[in-house]
Amino acid sequence: MSARVVAVVVTWNRRALLEESLAALAGQSHGLAGVVVVDNDSSDGTAALLDERYAHLDVVHLQQNTGGAGGFAVGIERALTHDPDLVWLLDDDTVPTPTAAE
């Protein structure tokens, strides 16, 4: 039986890096049970990108930047609603190899 892995990505004003990270998550050889993206009140168009291009993901838009720790706290709480076996935490500049989730 495969583990249900939910990834949590926290982002702030690094739209291009976020897109690269999300593409790498989509290409995992071990399929993810879910991806939670926490937008830490970005001002660079990240919110619009997430709403338009990544509406299929579980996106949380924060009204103020809570820092990495605050973003991960919110992300973990949301990830737990997906009933995961494992929660995988990533910053928006993390680009995992295709077999990383294995």
Phi, psi and omega in degrees: 000131180279145176288141174277109182254129174243124179270142175239122179243125176257132183228151173204109173055037175223060186307310182296317178295321178300316180300320178295318179296315181294325176296319179294324177293321179295335182264015181293139178289333173260106184303140180272144177284341178181161175228124176252128177245125177253114177269113186276053177063048178295152179238017185250019181092002180299317182301313180296318178302312181298318181291325184273315188259336185237035181297340179284348177268164177272101186254133175243122177259115177274149182273350173210154180286117181260008183077173181301313182297317179295319178297318179292324177299314178295317181296319178295317178302316179291318181301324181295339176288347179270005179054055183278159166274325181222144173245127184253118183262131180221141168280165183291350177258011177273126178238092184289148174294160185301336181256010184301321183288344179293000000 
